[in-house]
Amino acid sequence: MNFSEIPENPLIFLSWVTAIGFFLSLTEATLKIKFEKLSTLQKRQEFINSLYPKI
């Protein structure tokens, strides 16, 4: 397969750019949700600890 003969089609290029952008956006959203859940759990635990201090 000779890759130097692949025709330059802007539609194919835009499709790849869109797919990569979608993948990055999905990854970012997933990480953001995970960190928000972790942060919420930590805040909840701190609140519970402040209400019921250890004796």
C-alpha positions as CSV (number, residue, x, y, z in Angstrom):
1,M,0.0,0.0,0.0
2,N,1.5,3.3,-1.1
3,F,0.2,6.0,1.3
4,S,1.7,8.8,-0.8
5,E,-1.1,8.3,-3.3
6,I,-4.0,8.8,-0.9
7,P,-6.1,11.6,-2.3
8,E,-6.4,14.7,-0.1
9,N,-10.1,14.9,0.7
10,P,-11.1,17.6,3.2
11,L,-14.1,15.7,4.2
12,I,-12.0,12.8,5.5
13,F,-9.7,15.2,7.3
14,L,-12.6,16.9,9.0
15,S,-14.1,13.6,9.9
16,W,-10.9,12.6,11.7
17,V,-10.5,15.9,13.4
18,T,-14.1,15.7,14.6
19,A,-13.7,12.1,15.8
20,I,-10.5,13.0,17.8
21,G,-12.2,16.1,19.2
22,F,-15.2,14.1,20.3
23,F,-13.0,11.5,21.9
24,L,-11.0,14.2,23.8
25,S,-14.3,15.8,24.9
26,L,-15.7,12.6,26.1
27,T,-12.5,11.7,28.0
28,E,-12.5,15.2,29.7
29,A,-16.2,14.9,30.7
30,T,-15.6,11.5,32.2
31,L,-12.6,12.6,34.2
32,K,-14.5,15.7,35.4
33,I,-17.4,13.6,36.6
34,K,-15.1,11.3,38.5
35,F,-13.3,14.1,40.2
36,E,-16.5,15.8,41.1
37,K,-17.9,12.6,42.7
38,L,-14.6,12.2,44.6
39,S,-14.7,15.8,45.8
40,T,-18.4,15.5,46.8
41,L,-17.6,12.4,48.8
42,Q,-14.7,14.1,50.6
43,K,-16.8,17.1,51.4
44,R,-19.6,14.9,52.7
45,Q,-17.1,13.0,54.9
46,E,-15.7,16.2,56.3
47,F,-19.2,17.4,57.1
48,I,-20.1,14.2,58.8
49,N,-16.9,14.3,60.8
50,S,-17.6,17.9,61.9
51,L,-21.1,16.8,63.1
52,Y,-19.9,13.7,64.9
53,P,-16.4,14.4,66.2
54,K,-14.3,11.5,67.5
55,I,-14.2,11.3,71.3
